[in-house]
Amino acid sequence: MIDPSMVLRLDGRAVLVTGGTRGIGRSIVNACAAAGAAICVVARKENELVDTCAALESMGARATAFRGSTGDPDVADAAVAHCIAELGGLDVLVNNAATNPVFGPLIEADLGAVAKVWDTNIAGPLRFSQAAWRHGMKDRGGVILNVASVGGLRPAPFIGAYNVSKAALVHLTRQLAMELAPGVRVNAVAPGLVKTDMARALWEPDEEAMAHLHPLGRIGVPDDIASAALFLCCDASSWMTGEVVVIDGGAGVSGR
């Protein structure tokens, strides 16, 4: 008989989360730490890294930080090596960091800005996945979780560059799942509209109206995504790979 209190645990495992100091990434960090994992947080801002590690340590979790941008080609190898040196290994990689400075029709977008979005949101997760593979997952196995978006499954106005990048991340998830099995499982979550700073322009002007577009009657919060992420990182999902789990409050079936 399955014991949920055991399969939804990450005791003795090291988890690296990119963009783990705020929003969805921070909630995933907290959920994994509460499940017993040691955490390596990667982000750009030193003060946010310090605050996040202090909060994790106050929970009793082992934590370490690496400062850098996932858009920097040199960061992935260095961050993974740091995680292994500080925590003794890398068992779970969560590719959460993303950017979206392009707002408006994709057909009119500046290609330099679009390239930045695609490099951070597509090449960044691939670089980290390659680094994790080279530094131990190839031999010891592990889990990779990509934070995609419902925008990668269906088009939407104004954030075309971001949506195309997330569509590529969905396919990258499936491609790596095929290539890295059976030792490494690769899955993704695809959040709908979640109350984060990055998505503020989408929900803040009229939060009530946006909530009514969801059959469950509200906009998502980061913890809604973290609970599904934890499931995909744990042994509870040990027979899942190449899957994209949509968490959107029912918006995809609303017909609106």
Backbone hydrogen bonds, N-H to C=O, Kabsch-Sander energy under -0.5 kcal/mol:
donor,donor_aa,acceptor,acceptor_aa,energy
6,M,3,D,-2.3
7,V,3,D,-2.0
8,L,4,P,-1.6
9,R,6,M,-0.9
10,L,35,A,-3.4
12,G,36,G,-0.9
13,R,10,L,-2.0
15,V,38,A,-2.9
16,L,92,V,-2.7
17,V,15,V,-0.5
17,V,40,C,-2.5
18,T,94,V,-2.3
19,G,42,V,-2.2
20,G,17,V,-0.7
20,G,42,V,-1.1
22,R,19,G,-0.6
25,G,22,R,-0.7
26,R,22,R,-1.4
27,S,23,G,-1.8
28,I,24,I,-2.3
29,V,25,G,-2.4
30,N,26,R,-2.5
31,A,27,S,-2.4
32,C,28,I,-2.5
33,A,29,V,-2.4
34,A,30,N,-2.5
35,A,31,A,-1.2
36,G,33,A,-1.7
37,A,32,C,-2.4
38,A,13,R,-2.7
39,I,62,R,-2.6
40,C,15,V,-2.8
41,V,64,T,-2.4
42,V,17,V,-2.4
43,A,66,F,-1.6
46,E,44,R,-0.6
49,L,45,K,-1.9
50,V,46,E,-2.5
51,D,47,N,-2.2
52,T,48,E,-2.4
53,C,49,L,-2.5
54,A,50,V,-2.2
55,A,51,D,-2.2
56,L,52,T,-2.3
57,E,53,C,-2.6
58,S,54,A,-1.7
59,M,55,A,-0.8
59,M,56,L,-0.8
60,G,57,E,-1.1
61,A,56,L,-2.3
64,T,39,I,-2.2
66,F,41,V,-2.6
68,G,43,A,-2.5
68,G,66,F,-0.5
72,D,69,S,-1.9
75,V,72,D,-1.6
76,A,72,D,-0.6
78,A,74,D,-1.2
79,A,75,V,-3.3
80,V,76,A,-2.5
81,A,77,D,-2.4
82,H,78,A,-2.2
83,C,79,A,-2.4
84,I,80,V,-2.3
85,A,81,A,-2.4
86,E,82,H,-2.6
87,L,83,C,-2.9
88,G,84,I,-1.7
89,G,83,C,-0.6
91,D,14,A,-2.3
92,V,14,A,-2.1
93,L,143,V,-2.7
94,V,16,L,-3.1
95,N,93,L,-0.6
95,N,145,L,-2.7
96,N,94,V,-1.3
103,F,101,P,-0.6
104,G,158,F,-3.1
108,E,105,P,-1.2
109,A,106,L,-1.4
114,V,110,D,-2.2
115,A,111,L,-2.3
116,K,112,G,-1.5
117,V,113,A,-2.0
118,W,114,V,-2.6
119,D,115,A,-2.5
120,T,116,K,-2.3
121,N,117,V,-2.8
122,I,118,W,-2.0
123,A,118,W,-1.4
124,G,119,D,-1.9
126,L,122,I,-1.6
127,R,123,A,-3.0
128,F,124,G,-2.4
129,S,125,P,-2.3
130,Q,126,L,-2.8
131,A,127,R,-2.3
132,A,128,F,-2.6
133,W,129,S,-2.3
134,R,130,Q,-2.7
135,H,131,A,-2.5
136,G,133,W,-1.2
137,M,132,A,-2.4
138,K,133,W,-1.9
139,D,136,G,-0.9
140,R,136,G,-3.1
141,G,137,M,-1.9
142,G,183,G,-1.8
143,V,91,D,-2.1
144,I,185,R,-2.9
145,L,93,L,-3.0
146,N,187,N,-2.4
147,V,95,N,-2.5
148,A,146,N,-1.0
148,A,189,V,-2.9
150,V,191,P,-2.4
152,G,149,S,-1.8
153,L,150,V,-1.8
154,R,150,V,-1.5
160,G,104,G,-0.7
163,N,159,I,-2.6
164,V,160,G,-2.6
165,S,161,A,-1.8
166,K,162,Y,-2.1
167,A,163,N,-2.2
168,A,164,V,-2.1
169,L,165,S,-1.7
170,V,166,K,-2.1
171,H,167,A,-1.8
172,L,168,A,-2.8
173,T,169,L,-2.3
174,R,170,V,-1.7
175,Q,171,H,-2.8
176,L,172,L,-2.8
177,A,173,T,-2.1
178,M,174,R,-1.8
179,E,175,Q,-2.1
180,L,176,L,-3.0
181,A,177,A,-0.9
183,G,180,L,-0.5
184,V,180,L,-1.9
185,R,142,G,-2.0
187,N,144,I,-2.1
188,A,243,E,-2.4
189,V,146,N,-2.0
190,A,245,V,-3.0
192,G,247,I,-2.3
194,V,192,G,-0.5
195,K,220,G,-2.6
196,T,194,V,-1.9
200,R,197,D,-1.3
202,L,199,A,-1.8
203,W,199,A,-1.2
204,E,200,R,-2.7
206,D,203,W,-0.5
207,E,204,E,-0.6
210,M,206,D,-2.1
211,A,207,E,-2.4
212,H,208,E,-1.7
213,L,209,A,-0.6
213,L,210,M,-1.0
214,H,211,A,-1.8
216,L,249,G,-1.9
217,G,214,H,-2.7
220,G,193,L,-2.1
224,D,221,V,-1.8
225,I,221,V,-0.7
225,I,222,P,-0.9
226,A,222,P,-2.0
227,S,223,D,-1.8
228,A,224,D,-0.7
229,A,225,I,-2.4
230,L,226,A,-2.7
231,F,227,S,-1.6
232,L,228,A,-1.9
233,C,229,A,-1.5
234,C,230,L,-1.4
235,D,7,V,-0.5
236,A,7,V,-1.3
237,S,231,F,-0.6
237,S,234,C,-1.5
238,S,235,D,-1.9
240,M,237,S,-1.8
242,G,186,V,-3.5
245,V,188,A,-2.8
245,V,243,E,-0.5
246,V,244,V,-0.7
247,I,190,A,-2.0
251,A,248,D,-1.7
253,V,250,G,-1.6
254,S,251,A,-1.2
